[in-house]
């Protein structure tokens, strides 16, 4: 989640939770507010709140300035939004930039952006997903390929997965139409729904003996 910080509403300092986007700085004189976008779901309540009252923006020196609803809407609609979906990135042994989230002390492969395009640029060619990755001098085992991690990466031609990965989540490689071969190691126990759905070019699949569950329409 992202937040609108430092808003004074009816005498109370509050933080309003909103959806996607990057932090914007709204400057009116000395007033500054950091806004990280308004999602379609949270926008109506935020809109009505603004209609009922003007929003007082608190600065570090306690000075207050009013910012109109028009300015808020203009900033939300005009400024480009980029919402990143990952904690850190690293270069794969095969040369592509991969993106990771940290979960319970382990690394999970994910996509770059929450909204299309999900990568800039999309990874292409023969991909090797490593068994471990280092970030801030800490080495993490790569244990899962997250939901939709490589969705619509049509330029991928083959995938080899590291031996520490145990889980391929749903839609992980869905619509990778250029993918022709995939090697799934013995460490993998679960392949999610539509993990390789609509991979129309897939001709070679090597599945290790550790797989215990393959969800519907996985291939």
Phi and psi in degrees as a GROMACS rama.xvg file:
@    title "Ramachandran Plot"
@    xaxis  label "Phi"
@    yaxis  label "Psi"
@TYPE xy
-124.592  164.184  UNK-2
-137.713  153.371  UNK-3
-93.968  118.237  UNK-4
-100.55  151.587  UNK-5
67.2438  31.155  UNK-6
-89.0279  132.466  UNK-7
-100.906  112.153  UNK-8
-126.856  117.505  UNK-9
54.9321  39.6785  UNK-10
82.4651  -0.3081  UNK-11
-114.871  137.103  UNK-12
-84.9322  122.273  UNK-13
-130.578  163.069  UNK-14
-121.951  125.054  UNK-15
-99.5338  122.574  UNK-16
-76.9535  128.383  UNK-17
-133.417  176.354  UNK-18
-88.0687  -121.313  UNK-19
-76.9802  170.765  UNK-20
121.991  175.724  UNK-21
-109.43  166.15  UNK-22
-71.7253  129.918  UNK-23
-108.816  149.872  UNK-24
-107.197  120.405  UNK-25
-102.274  118.355  UNK-26
-110.323  122.345  UNK-27
-134.647  101.395  UNK-28
65.0027  -119.848  UNK-29
-97.6667  3.33875  UNK-30
-84.4034  143.143  UNK-31
-144.897  134.036  UNK-32
-130.97  142.124  UNK-33
-100.416  119.258  UNK-34
-121.075  133.833  UNK-35
-113.086  40.7414  UNK-36
91.0285  160.997  UNK-37
-127.901  119.436  UNK-38
-76.5543  162.242  UNK-39
-61.2593  -34.7864  UNK-40
-75.4265  -35.5533  UNK-41
-92.6392  -12.5093  UNK-42
-62.5834  -44.5433  UNK-43
-56.3562  -43.8665  UNK-44
-66.2324  -39.7993  UNK-45
-63.9328  -41.144  UNK-46
-61.2517  -47.0582  UNK-47
-66.966  -37.4794  UNK-48
-59.3618  -42.6002  UNK-49
-69.5128  -33.0489  UNK-50
-66.2379  -38.4599  UNK-51
-69.7353  -38.4422  UNK-52
-146.329  155.437  UNK-53
-72.9187  152.942  UNK-54
-100.737  124.667  UNK-55
-88.5659  125.715  UNK-56
-98.6278  121.577  UNK-57
-88.5054  132.753  UNK-58
-98.731  172.309  UNK-59
-64.1732  -26.2805  UNK-60
-96.5137  20.0838  UNK-61
69.0911  4.65535  UNK-62
-73.9423  143.458  UNK-63
-116.286  138.119  UNK-64
-137.813  141.809  UNK-65
-91.203  135.902  UNK-66
-116.882  128.52  UNK-67
-74.237  160.043  UNK-68
-58.7631  -34.8681  UNK-69
-59.4271  -42.9806  UNK-70
-65.6405  -41.3325  UNK-71
-62.2557  -45.6977  UNK-72
-64.0162  -41.1178  UNK-73
-62.5212  -44.0707  UNK-74
-65.257  -39.741  UNK-75
-68.1504  -34.4594  UNK-76
-90.8815  -32.3527  UNK-77
-88.812  -42.2069  UNK-78
-74.7647  128.672  UNK-79
-58.764  145.515  UNK-80
-115.224  134.646  UNK-81
-133.809  115.588  UNK-82
-113.144  114.467  UNK-83
-83.2006  145.592  UNK-84
-107.162  8.99134  UNK-85
-130.948  162.079  UNK-86
-87.7088  -39.0695  UNK-87
-157.909  166.434  UNK-88
-124.102  159.401  UNK-89
-155.35  154.977  UNK-90
-87.3658  128.126  UNK-91
-70.7272  159.426  UNK-92
-56.5362  -25.7744  UNK-93
-88.4141  -1.02275  UNK-94
103.915  -15.2244  UNK-95
-78.7338  153.373  UNK-96
-84.4581  124.569  UNK-97
-110.204  156.59  UNK-98
-122.937  141.391  UNK-99
-134.898  146.364  UNK-100
-109.321  150.574  UNK-101
-99.68  123.627  UNK-102
-135.169  118.527  UNK-103
53.0146  41.1274  UNK-104
76.247  12.5854  UNK-105
-129.077  157.784  UNK-106
-97.2534  134.728  UNK-107
-119.613  126.97  UNK-108
-69.7979  133.581  UNK-109
-137.672  -172.159  UNK-110
-97.1774  174.282  UNK-111
-84.1941  -48.4968  UNK-112
-120.685  147.488  UNK-113
-68.914  -29.4939  UNK-114
-119.029  157.011  UNK-115
-63.1263  140.353  UNK-116
-72.589  136.539  UNK-117
-74.8439  -17.2086  UNK-118
-135.911  150.484  UNK-119
-142.1  93.1045  UNK-120
-87.3668  171.19  UNK-121
-71.9868  142.085  UNK-122
-67.8224  144.987  UNK-123
-135.582  168.818  UNK-124
81.8732  -156.306  UNK-125
-85.1977  120.086  UNK-126
-106.232  132.775  UNK-127
-115.269  117.428  UNK-128
-90.9271  119.235  UNK-129
-73.1713  164.167  UNK-130
-80.3375  -24.1473  UNK-131
-148.898  160.418  UNK-132
-146.688  146.214  UNK-133
-111.436  132.884  UNK-134
-142.319  128.737  UNK-135
52.0078  42.7462  UNK-136
66.0871  15.31  UNK-137
-115.351  131.357  UNK-138
-98.0578  128.306  UNK-139
-115.027  138.51  UNK-140
-72.3059  136.984  UNK-141
-89.356  111.692  UNK-142
-111.345  -12.5198  UNK-143
-152.725  151.862  UNK-144
-107.27  112.837  UNK-145
-70.0986  168.864  UNK-146
-58.3016  124.897  UNK-147
66.1363  20.75  UNK-148
-56.6074  -39.524  UNK-149
-122.123  30.2676  UNK-150
-56.3876  127.411  UNK-151
64.7486  24.0342  UNK-152
-84.3558  73.6494  UNK-153
-68.68  -14.7397  UNK-154
-84.6569  -7.23507  UNK-155
-71.6042  137.871  UNK-156
-111.355  -30.3085  UNK-157
-153.374  155.295  UNK-158
-135.43  130.055  UNK-159
-120.14  128.462  UNK-160
-107.749  134.222  UNK-161
-61.8164  156.041  UNK-162
-75.4837  -5.50061  UNK-163
-91.6424  -11.765  UNK-164
-76.8976  129.23  UNK-165
-115.403  -11.7649  UNK-166
-140.822  124.743  UNK-167
-112.22  111.262  UNK-168
-77.6729  171.137  UNK-169
-58.1233  142.908  UNK-170
62.7603  14.7813  UNK-171
-55.6238  -41.0399  UNK-172
-124.078  23.4896  UNK-173
-60.5815  140.549  UNK-174
63.1868  25.8669  UNK-175
-86.668  77.1744  UNK-176
-66.4199  -22.6735  UNK-177
-86.9331  -6.80387  UNK-178
-71.4123  121.462  UNK-179
-109.327  -24.4116  UNK-180
-146.25  146.126  UNK-181
-139.851  134.312  UNK-182
-113.75  115.067  UNK-183
-105.517  115.972  UNK-184
-73.0916  170.414  UNK-185
-63.0639  -21.0007  UNK-186
-71.3195  -23.3375  UNK-187
-70.4908  127.452  UNK-188
-111.214  -21.1342  UNK-189
-136.79  132.882  UNK-190
-124.1  118.206  UNK-191
-77.4719  171.937  UNK-192
-57.1092  131.114  UNK-193
54.5636  26.9581  UNK-194
-55.9087  -37.5094  UNK-195
-123.49  29.4099  UNK-196
-63.9315  141.943  UNK-197
60.7898  25.1778  UNK-198
-86.047  78.6298  UNK-199
-66.0257  -20.7684  UNK-200
-94.2165  2.37538  UNK-201
-71.5813  118.63  UNK-202
-120.089  -17.3075  UNK-203
-135.697  121.35  UNK-204
-130.01  121.383  UNK-205
-110.193  114.427  UNK-206
-111.187  125.008  UNK-207
-68.5116  168.218  UNK-208
-83.8252  3.69743  UNK-209
-88.7126  -9.93034  UNK-210
-67.7181  125.442  UNK-211
-112.296  -16.0163  UNK-212
-148.209  127.265  UNK-213
-121.412  116.972  UNK-214
-74.729  171.583  UNK-215
-63.0026  141.894  UNK-216
56.5125  29.7991  UNK-217
-61.9503  -33.2623  UNK-218
